[in-house]
């Protein structure tokens, strides 16, 4: 009799692979790490144990990609993640505005297979690793098995990245890790919870329904949960037509080992899902479910938490809430600290408990490599963070940024013959951050300062400039049933006089405020500059003047707030422009209990076409100066950071002029792709295929009129042109032929005279 053994296992067909970087796990972090590294010229092997990429974002689980720009209870403005994730989300909305999870799968797979330097192994699970015989702190290879082709793979590399979610490679390699919550005292985290709440977040399984147009019956399987009303305290939250990841709170498993007990957790979640659907269909409480059928139920659970590995630094609550500065920041987060009770759907408390900071926060590079396995990068939800901080850093948008940071670090490790820790300071760190910014990654408060950029030595002129004098009252008014605000980029010096257009049903009093952020790195209007009280008489289309006798010491976004008053409506405008938003007050997020202070949340208005409020500024604002394209920021931050052409400019263009001829090999032009739009990947529908501010048709022209490059169907944030043969120019014209709907806007312009590089 032949008995299977490890030795016989090695008799399977074996494929040996050599790479510069091996990535374990093809979720959003792993995809961004692998694709970015491959684009930077690295030979990469991506090993993923599922049939499609995306992890929790894939069609197998169907959670939309969440990140810093999610509008839930947040003052984060223009915070959507940049770089490769931004590219993926923009491509997805271009092809898939309906949010079909299967189409999203194809976007991810296409990006991976398009890279010749990337070897993708799907359905392949890492199960072993080897370490150097003379160095137990260094991995030399990993072994993985593909059940679909019965093949064993051995992948060797000088560097490895664990983005597997459960940290399988880190665990096998003996990397230091934690599982479960830290005591409140260890990191001085007032938001830390106790045993009653539990120490791990659970798993969720989602389901989809479909309206068949005729009555459909449902017979529950024998294992379905019985007595839903008695066993699920939040049973009143169920809605017949709510499905997918809107049912995130159907969660369980936080009292178990969320690595090794996952199958047990999955079965309990199946019991819950089929029991809930049986309750919806057969309890008689949901007549609207008569024609609904259960179209899809997830076959694997979406995991939230398991192992967290230790780096040279552990992100904690105070890093997030206090928004601490880190000299080695390479990514950022912005989702609230979001902790769930371990008992999940069976808990007698709310399904999630949030603590929100005033804006996005930095994550240091030291969180992205193992403290004791010297060639192991960490990416995804397993990075070095406490349980409390993990409540924010775990979301997929933030994880994806970490994957890109790891990829750039891995490329630098190769060129500098370095290990991950070697880049934590000095010139290596400076280069890492510079390269990330060049790829479109945003680092809070840090502009791109690229000494190779020839555009910094040019004079910039433009064909016109948008002066923000007024938004005409040419759209329907909105009731002041809540406080509403117009967010405007103000210059240092005297505050302009503002005029708003109101409808007033009966005599009343208007209370208007001017607010600014206490820190230019966030958009929480927590500083009151002035208040005016104005008596109103009844009448329509009244022009009401708001004068705030104040001086601003530095440029800042100003919030012109009209507080709620019955019977008053503020007229809106169809005019849209980069870096300007209308908002409404949501509610105060309570931070007093954890040593912070209350602050108001202002969410973006979601009226058609992103309309602004009708307002006039005297004197007009000048936030769209030509020199903005050279300031190193590629999105609105403390100012718009954009050049915008005048609406009547028939041929908008930027011109870079040098004192002497330049031999250019590469030009990069950045466009506004509405970083305030979260661009949820699945389930949500989107009204647009492309961001209205984005330049669609663009030409690069030499000073003698030669067309150096032209693109007519752009929908991405950056145009990157590498000339096969260097071009010599004394002036470079960037001509905007058309946009996707809004006035022409350009965020950045860069030019290089050097050997062609990957980006």
C-alpha positions, 0 to 999 in steps of 0.5 A: 500500500502506498501511503502519502508522505511529505517526501511523496508530495515532493514527487508531484510535478514541480515548477521552480521560479526565480524572482526579485519579489514573491507576493503571497496573497492576491487581495487588493494589497497583494495586487497593488504590490505585485503589479506596481513592482512588475511595472518598476522592472521587478520579476514578481511572482504573485501566489493567490489561493483563490480563483480570482483576484481581489480578496474581500473585493472579489466577486466571491465576497463582494465587498466594495473597496472602502478607504479614506474617501468614504463619505460615512461620517467623515470630513475627509475631502479629496481623500480617495487613494491615488496610484494604482488603486486609483487607476483600477477604480477609474477603469472600473467606473469607465467599464462598470458604472453599475458595480457588477462584481464579475466585471470588477474581477476582470479589471483586476485580472487584466491589470495583472496579466498585462504585466510581462514581469508578473507570474500569476499563480491562482488557486495556489496556496503557500504551505511552507517556506525555507530559510537561509542555513546561515541566517534563520531570520531570512526567507530564501523560498516558499512552496505552494500547491495548486489544486487545479493542476496538481503542481507544486511551485517553489519560488525563490527571491531575495524579498518576500511580501506577505499580503495573505490576510491571515499572514500565512508566510509570516507565521511559517517564517516565525515572524512576530505577531499578535492576535486579539486586542491589547489591554488599554494601558499598553498603548494608552488607547482609551477606545480599547474594549474589554472581554464583554465586547470581545477581542476579534472582529468576525467574518461576514457572508453576503447574499443577493436577491433578484425580483423575478416579476412573479411570486417565488416560494422559499423552502429553507434548508434544514440547517437554517437558523430558527427563531430569528426574532429571538436569536438576533437582537437586531432583527428589526433592521432586516429589510427585504430589498437590502442585500450584498455588503449592505448587510455587513452586520451579518457577522459572527466568529469573533470569539473563535480562532479566526484563522483555524475556525473559519470553516466553522464560522462559515457554516454558522454564517450560512445558517444565519443567512438562510435563516434570515431569508426564510424569515423574510420570505415566510414570516409574513412581515415582508409582503414586498419580498413576494417576488424576490428570489435568493440569487447568490450567497457567498461561498466563503466568508469575508474575513476582518481580523486574524493575525497582526504582525509586529514591525519596528513601529505599531500604529495605535489609536493616538496616531490616528486620532491625533493625526501624528506626523511621521517622518517615514510616512509612506501611506495614509488612512482615513476610515474611522476606527471601526470596532465590532462586537465579537458576537456579531449578529448575536450581540446585544450592542450596535454592530459597529462602534466608531471613533473618527479623526478630523482628517486623514492620518499618516502611516509610517513605513516601519509598519510595513516590514517584519521586525524579526524576519529581515526580508519580509514585507507586510501588506494588507490588514496584517501590518504592524498595528494595534487591534484598535488602530487596525479598526481603521487601517484594515479597510481595503483602500488603505491596504492597497496603498500599503501594497504599493509602498511595499512594491516601491520599497522592494524595487529600491532594495534591489537597486540599493542592495538593501533590506527593508529596514535599511530604507527606514531613514536617510536618503533611501527613505527620501527616495522611497517617498519621492518615488511614491509621490511620482506614482500618484500616491498622496502623502499628507502635507508632503509635495513632490520635490523631484530634483530631476523635474525640468518643469520646475526650472520653466516659466509657466503661462496659460491661455486664461485663468478661471476667476471665481467670482460667482456661481449663478443661481441657475438651478433649483433651490435647496431647503435649509432644513439642515445647516448647509455650507459652500466650501471655497478656497480663500487666500491670505488677507481680508475675507471677501464679501459673499452674497447668497441667493435665498427664497424666504417664505416668511420673515425670519433670521438667518445665522451665517458663519465663516469657519476654517480648519484648525490644521491645513491638512484636514477639512474639519471646520472647527475654527469659527472666524465670524458669525453674522445674524441677518433679518430676512423678509419674505420674498424670492431670489433675494440677494443676501450679503454676508460680510465677515470682517476678518483676516486670514493669516494664510490660505485656507478652505473657508466654510460659508455656513448657513444654519438651518432655518425653516422656510428658507431655501438656498439657490444652487448653481449648475457651475462646477469647478475643481476643488470647490464643493457644497456640503451639509452638516450631518451630526457631531461625532462624539470624542469626549469620552476618549479625550478628544472634543466634539466636532461637526461632520459636513458631508458633500451634497449629492445633488445632480452634477455635483452642483454648488450653491449660488454665491458671489465673492467680492473681490473674486477669488484667484485659486486657479493660478498657473503656477499651481501645476508646479507646486508638487500637489496633484489633488486639492489639499489646503488649496485647489492646487489646480490650474483651471481655464476660463469657461469661455476659453475655446483653446485652453493650454499651459505653456512651459518655457525654458531659457534654453532648449531642453532635450525631453524624454518623458512628460507627465501631466496630472488631471483632476479625477474628483478625489472626493468621489469614493468610486465604490467598486461594486454594488453601488451604481455611478451616474458617470463613466468618467470624472467630469473634471478629467481632461479627455482629449489632450495634445502635447505640442512643441514650440514649432507647432509639432504634435509630440503626443495626442490622446483623445479618450483619456479617463485617468488621472495621469498622462505619462508620455515617454518619447522613443527618441528624445525631443528638443524643445524650448517651449512645451504646450499642453493643450486641452481639447475637451474634458468630460464635462467640467471646465478644463483643469490641470493639476500638475506638469512634469518634464524629464531629461533622463534615461527612460524609466518604469513608472 
